[in-house]
Amino acid sequence: MNFDEIIERRNTNSMKWDHLKAVYQDADLWPMWVADMDFRAPESVLNALDDVTRHGIFGYHHPPHSLRIAIQDWTSRRFGWDVQPENMTFTPGVVPAIHHLINVYSNEGDGIIIQTPVYHPFFALLRSNQRALLENRLLQREDGKYDIDFDDLESQMKKGAKILILCSPHNPVGRVWSESELSKIAELCARYEVTVISDEIHADLVLQGNHTPFAKLEAAKDLQVATCMAPSKTFNLAALQLSYVIFNDKDMQKKFEQQMKQNFMGIGNPYSSAAAEAAYRHGEAWLEALLTYIQGNVDYVQERLQQEMPSIHAAKPEATYLMWLDFRELELTQDDLQNWLRNEGRIALNDGHTFGKAGSGFARMNVAAPREHVVEGMNRLKTAYDKMKNI
Ligand SMILES: Cc1ncc(COP(=O)(O)O)c(C=O)c1O
């Protein structure tokens, strides 16, 4: 594994590299947006995919039991969480899974809590399902990190919330919620009978601390919890579209599977199953090396900001390869900030505003790329910064 290797992604139909014009109206920006990585997947995954290709038959597929066992081993080894193979349901992505979970656990008009600023499709999921948005804004500390506003969370629950969509670890603020924070959430959910959809897609990408699966908590054992996980972020397999939901309630799982069937949702393909199983069985050393590399990129970005661009701030993420950059000291409107990043910085970052109003003045930077790419992005940002400050 050589994370410094530059692998050309232009002209490969990559969302991050080849879809810039459609989103930013400019194809030449330096892409640090879409949450995937510019690294090749582990060798074991590539070999498993080669085997599928060489077999050469791509008929209807059913994910094998051995994949369930590989997931069971992984969650047990990585998180000390014992899950049963039959409690997992495969889905073609976490976002589609959440869409169907919302439909199983709630009705039109019901309130759903999300903790903002947060992964932007959560808003779209509520909108397209005509659910009422109950916004629990996270509180930013002096050091730039975020905490949960528990008083507000409780008041959102009092409004009759049916579901809390937890983002754990949290995208974009990078928090790894502690066991005590999660237990406090669980106690409130128990008191107000709120079901939890726990999006744990970033669970493997922890840089500091340990990830605690919400459903593993003692305080969550009487709650309805659907845990969404995937190898997609961890091993850079997003395009293979495999994820899974772990249920702690058999009836809910049954309803969910019925809902999937009624909506003609597919059950996967031999590439995604083979890649996921190889990654979970043989990808752990690769993952550890990846995390060290990402931490190096995070440190690099933070150091350059502190030394060369002191008006831009970023707390180190405890998890994910996404950095939440705070530009508020530049005193630009959100539109001006986006225009400045594009026109002067020539970089594509995710607009903070799409993560909710609480994201105004922020932008999200993806650092899962060879160091040279991150250096290029930071050089561009520095050029724009110096020009603005007349340095
Ligand atoms: C919190 C979170 N959930 C879900 C997803 C996307 O999941 P999928 O591609 O499996 O739909 C992302 C991708 O960035 C994410 O950050």
The ligand as an SDF file (V2000), in Angstrom:
LIG
                    3D

 16 16  0  0  0  0  0  0  0  0999 V2000
  -23.0580   10.0400    7.2220 C   0  0  0  0  0  0  0  0  0  0  0  0
  -23.1620    9.4530    5.8490 C   0  0  0  0  0  0  0  0  0  0  0  0
  -24.1560    8.5900    5.5680 N   0  0  0  0  0  0  0  0  0  0  0  0
  -24.2880    8.0460    4.3420 C   0  0  0  0  0  0  0  0  0  0  0  0
  -23.3970    8.3530    3.3330 C   0  0  0  0  0  0  0  0  0  0  0  0
  -23.5850    7.7700    1.9630 C   0  0  0  0  0  0  0  0  0  0  0  0
  -23.8750    6.4580    2.0190 O   0  0  0  0  0  0  0  0  0  0  0  0
  -24.2380    5.6290    0.7170 P   0  0  0  0  0  0  0  0  0  0  0  0
  -23.3050    6.0470   -0.3750 O   0  0  0  0  0  0  0  0  0  0  0  0
  -24.0310    4.2210    1.1530 O   0  0  0  0  0  0  0  0  0  0  0  0
  -25.6630    5.9240    0.3960 O   0  0  0  0  0  0  0  0  0  0  0  0
  -22.3490    9.2440    3.5810 C   0  0  0  0  0  0  0  0  0  0  0  0
  -21.4220    9.6140    2.5090 C   0  0  0  0  0  0  0  0  0  0  0  0
  -20.6970   10.5740    2.5820 O   0  0  0  0  0  0  0  0  0  0  0  0
  -22.2260    9.8030    4.8790 C   0  0  0  0  0  0  0  0  0  0  0  0
  -21.2440   10.6420    5.1800 O   0  0  0  0  0  0  0  0  0  0  0  0
  1  2  1  0
  2  3  1  0
  2 15  2  0
  3  4  2  0
  4  5  1  0
  5  6  1  0
  5 12  2  0
  6  7  1  0
  7  8  1  0
  8  9  2  0
  8 10  1  0
  8 11  1  0
 12 13  1  0
 12 15  1  0
 13 14  2  0
 15 16  1  0
M  END
$$$$
